[in-house]
Amino acid sequence: MRRRPGRAIARAAVGTAVIAGTAGAVHHHQEQKWAAKDNAAYQDAATQQQLADQQAQLEQLQQQQQYAPPPQQYAPPPQYAPPPAAAPAQSATMQQLQQLAQMHDAGILSDAEFASAKQKVLSGG
C-alpha cells in the first residue's frame, strides 16, 4: 500500500491541533486556578484589614472609657406627702358643729334637736 501525501499532512495537522488544544485547555485551567488563588488572598487581606479596623475601634473606645469622667448621679426627686385628707373633713365637721352651736345659742334649736343634729354630724351622715 502506498501512502498518500495528503493523509500524512492531515494526520500531522490533526496531531498538532490536539496538542495545541490540550495546551490551551491546560493553560486556561492554570489561569483560573491562579485567579482563584489571587482572589482568596485578596479576600483574606480584606478580612484581616476589617479585623484590624475593628480592633482599633475597640481600643479607641476602651481608651475613651478609661479617661471619661464617671456619669453624674442625680438624686431622685423628693417624694412629697399629699396633704392629709382628714384636715378638710375635720374643718367641714367643725364648721357644721359651730353652725349648730350658733343655732342652739340663738334658740333656733332645742337641746334635743341640737344633740340629735350633733350626733348626726359626728357619725358622718
C-alpha positions, 0 to 999 in steps of 0.5 A: 500500500502506498501512502498518500501525501495528503493523509500524512499532512492531515494526520500531522495537522490533526496531531498538532491541533490536539496538542495545541488544544490540550495546551490551551485547555491546560493553560486556561485551567492554570489561569483560573486556578491562579485567579482563584488563588489571587482572589482568596488572598485578596479576600483574606487581606480584606478580612484581616484589614476589617479585623484590624479596623475593628480592633482599633475601634475597640481600643479607641473606645476602651481608651475613651472609657478609661479617661471619661469622667464617671456619669453624674448621679442625680438624686431622685426627686423628693417624694412629697406627702399629699396633704392629709385628707382628714384636715378638710373633713375635720374643718367641714365637721367643725364648721357644721358643729359651730353652725349648730352651736350658733343655732342652739345659742340663738334658740333656733334649736332645742337641746334635743334637736341640737344633740340629735343634729350633733350626733348626726354630724359626728357619725358622718351622715 
